[in-house]
Every structure is written in C-alpha cells, then in structure tokens.
C-alpha cells in the first residue's frame, strides 16, 4: 500500500465538470494498493496517517496532527502509484491491485479514517477525476507499507 500525502490549504475532486468533494485545511491523500494488501495493513496505515504531525505549532515546528488542527482528508484512489517504469518509456501497472481487491480496500481505508473522527471526503474509484489542490509548504510525504512495517 502506498500513500502520497500532501498538506493542503484546500483540495477538491471534480468529476464530469461537477465538484464531487472538497476539503479545506488537511491532507489530500493519493492511495494505491497492491496484490497482497490486507485490511490489517490498511488499519496500520490509517493509524500512522491519523497521527502524522506536519502542521506547525505555536513555535513554528511541525508538531501538530490533523486532529490538533481540525483538519480533513480528501482521499483519492490512484493505481498509478504502482507504476513500473523499468522497461521502456511506457509504465506498466502489473503491481497495482485489480479492482476486485482494491475497491473493498479503498472503501475500508475511508471507513477507517472516518472511525478516527477525522472528516474524510473521497473521489470515485476508477473515475476520470480532476484534482485541484493548494499544497501548503509544500509538504508531501510518501508512505510505503513495504518500508514501514
């Protein structure tokens, strides 16, 4: 499982010209799954994400979490996080989980975030989404479960 986490001032997801979801201060999280990901792993990743301290405290240090700043998450499924560019110039996606694995995990990921009390908005799995965001910092953090657990 991979997460690309961007601290944002605001973010939105537009589908077919209509704003589907939007947040103010928080994280825009692009999430990708691979074949052997499990609900247990998703829960671990959500726990790490929910505690990530990248918001400034009163001393200007990145020491506050989403909960501390009343932030939200815009969660966007993105199979391209598992692109392989080892051969040629066109990426391959064989490491990305098939929809029958990824969709239930993506739904569970969003449920687990909601269970932490952090407000979560989502995209639509497999849709042609246009993501608009204002990266704050810029701060972008990558979580790769293979490197974390």
N, C-alpha and C positions, 0 to 999 in steps of 0.2 A: 504494500500500500504506500502510495506517495501523496504527500500534501505539499502544495505550494501556497504559502500563507503570506498575504500581503496586508500590512497595516494600512487601513484606508480612512480617509475623511468621509467618503461616501462611495457606494457602489450600486450598480443596478444591472439587471438582466432583461434584455428586450428580445422578444420572440415575435416574428412576423410583424414588426413595427409597433408592437404594443409592450409597454413595460410590464413584465411579468412579476418581478420582485425587486425590492430595493432596500438598502440599509443606510444608515448614517454611520457614525464612528464605529469602527470594529475591524473585522477581518474579512477579506474576500479570500475564500479558500477553494483552490482548484484541487479536486480529489480524483485519484486514479487507482484502480485495483488491478491486481494480477491474479493468476490462476489459483494460487494456494492461500489467498487471504481468507480469514475467518472472522466470525462475529467477535470472538475473543480478542483478536488483533485490533479490530475496529474499536472496541471498547478501550483498549490501552491507548490507542492513538488519540481518541477523543479526550481521555483524561489528561494526556500531555498537552494537547491543544488548548483545553479549557484553562490550564494553569500557566500557559505561556505569558511571560512578563516582558512585554516590549512597549508598554505605554509609560510615559515619563511621570515620575513622582514630583513632589514639590521642589526637589533638589535638581531636577532635570535628568535624573538617571532612569534608565529603562528598568522599572521595578514594579510596575502595576500590570494586572491581568485584565482581561475583558470584564470580569465581574467587578473589579475595582473601579472601572470607568463606565460601567453600564453600557458596554458595547454589544454589538450584534455580529452575527456571521452571515455572509452570503456564500452559500455552498454551491459549487458548480462542478458537475461531473466532467471529467476530461480524460478520456482514454489515451490521448496523445502524450500524457506524462510517461507512458511506457513505450514511446517510440524508440526504435533502434536504428541508428544511422551508421552501423559498422560497415555495411556493404553498399556501395554506390551512393547516389545522391538522393534517393527517394526513401523516406523512412518506412520501416516495417513495424507492424503492430502485433506480432505474434505473442509478445509478453503481456499484452493487455487482456484482462479477463473478458470473456464473452458476456453479452448482455444477461444471459440467464444466471450468471454468477454475480455480475457487477450491479445489476439493478437492485436485487434484495440487499446487498451490502451497502449501496448508496442510501437506500431508504433507512436502513438500520443506523448508519452513520448519522443521518439527520435526526432520527429519533433520539439517539444517544446524546447529541448536542442539546436538544430540547430538554432532555431529562436532567441536564446540569443546571437548568434555569437560564441558560444563555439563549436569547431570542435568535432563531435561525430562519432565514429565507432561502429558497432553493431555485435552481434552474429546473429544466426538464431534461431528463436523461435522453440523449440521442437527438435532441432538437438542435436546430441551427440557431445558436444563441449569440447575441451581441452583448458583450460585457463592457460596461463603462465604469471606470473607477478612477479615483484620485488617490494614488499611493502616497501615504503620509510618511515622510522621512527622506528618501524612500526606504522602507523596511520590508524586505522579502526574506522569509525563512523557508527552508525546504526540510520536510520530514520524510525520511525514507525508512520504513519499518525494518528493512534488512540491516540498516546501520544503527538502529535504535534498540532493538530487543534481541 
